[in-house]
Amino acid sequence: MKNLVVYYSRTGKTETAARTIAGRLGADIRKLKERVGRKGPWGFFAAGAQAMKGVHSELVNPDYSLVGYDRVVLCQPLWASYPVPAMNTFLARIDPRGKQFLLVAVKGGAPAAKLFAAVRGSLESRGGQVVSTLEVQGGMGRSAAVEAAMLLDIEAWVATLAR
């Protein structure tokens, strides 16, 4: 089974999760990079508002092809309970037919049910199949203990996946 991990990360926590998953699955990895920056407090608040509205963002050198992949892991932070604008753009432009998807949300607090429902709806309405979800605590800010716990949760989840 050929795997691809696609991720968006503003602070680096989701990137850590995505790289860990890709390493354990022997997956290719693809980063979604937005044309606009989201640094600082304004970037944080604007990001949450845009996620709630379902905004799509412009990506730099995007690759929307899933040809040759059987399973795609989508990793993103949880912003205001919804998918991030970069992932909204990716989801709108891919052809999910016949692919298995695994959804990962790195969160600071709120549950990821709305994010998973939105992404599942987008994928499954167009022929994709969501086979697993994982929400991990990334915390607000940096904490070695929180990151270590996140990585343990990821390791345990990856161990349950068929190779």
N, C-alpha and C positions, 0 to 999 in steps of 0.2 A: 504494500500500500504506500503510495507516494503522498507525502504530507507537505503542506505549506502553512506557515504561520504568518498572518497579516496583522500588523498592530499599529496603533497610534499611541504616542506618549507625550505628555506635556512636561512632566517633571522627571521622568526617567524610571519611575516605579513600574509602569506597565511595560516598558522596554526590558527591564530586568526579568519580569514574569515571562514575556514573550521569548526572550533568548533562552531562558531555562527550559521552557516547553520545547522549543525548536531543538535544543541540544539533546534532550531526552528522547525525542521522537525521530531524530535524524532528519529533521524537516528543513526545507528551504525557508528563508525568512524574508519578509518584505515590509519595509517601514512606510507608513503613510505620512508624508510631509506636507504641511499646509503652506500656502504662499504667504498668509498673514501670520504674524507672531502673536503669541498669547502669554507673554511674560508679565510678571507683576500682578498686583491686586486687580487692576482693570481687566487684564487678560483672564484672570480667574473668574470674575463676575460675568464678563461678557460670554465666556465659554458656557457657563451654566445656563444663561438666558437663551443662547443660541441652541443649545441642546434641547431645552424645553420646547422650543418652537420648531424643531426638526430641520434646522438650517443645514444646507450643504455648503462645504467650503471648497475652494479651488485648491487642487493638489499640484505639487511640483513633480514633474516626470512620473505620472502614475502608470502603473501596469495593472490593467484590469483582467488580464487573461488568467484563466484557471485551467487551461488546457494542459493535460498530463498529470493533473493532481486528482487524487481520489477523495482526500480529506483536507479540509481547510479549517484552521483554528483562527478565530477572530478575537483578538485581544484589544481591549480598550478600557480606559478609565470610566468610572461612573460619574457623570456630571448631571446633577439635579434629577437623577433617576432615569435619564434617557441616553440614547446613543450619541456619541460625539459627532460634530459636523463632518470631520474627515471620514469617519466610518459610514455616515449617511451617504456621502458621495460615492464611496467604494461600493456599497450595497446597491445603489441605484444603477451602477454601470456594469456590474458583473452579470454573467450568465450562470446561475446556480444549478441549472438542470443536471440531475444525476450525481451531484456532489454531496458528500457528508460534511456537516459543519459542526464544530465544537465552539461554544461561546464562552469567553472568559471576561469577567468584569473585575477590575481592581478598584476597590472602593474605600472610601473614608468612613462610611457609616451606614447610609440608607441601603435597604435591600435592592437587588438588581432586577426584580420581577418585571418592572415596566420596560427596562432596557431589553431584557430577554424576549419579552412578548413582542416588542416592536421589530427586533431583528428576526425572530422566528417567523413572524407574519410576512416580512419582506422576502425572506428566503423560500419559505414553504409555499407561498402563493405562486412562486415561479419555478417550482420543481426541485428545490433543494430540500435536504433533510437535516434537521438539527438532531444530533444523536447524543449530545452531552452539553451540560453547562457547568460552570464553576464560577463562584464569586469568592474572591479572596480579599482579606483586609489589608489594604496598603497603608492605611492611616493618613492623617493630615500632617504633613511635614515629614521629616526624616527620623527614623528610629531603627537602630540595628536589630532590636528585639522584634519589632513588627515585621521587618523585612525577613528575618530568619523564620518567623512563623509562617509568613506568606510562602516562602520557598518550600517549607515542609508540607504545607497544604497542596502546593502544586505537585510536588514529588508523589504524594499519596494519590492524587487524582490521575496523574499520568500512568501510574502503576496499574490503574483499573482499565486502561484503554487497550483495546485489541491492537496488536501490531500489524 
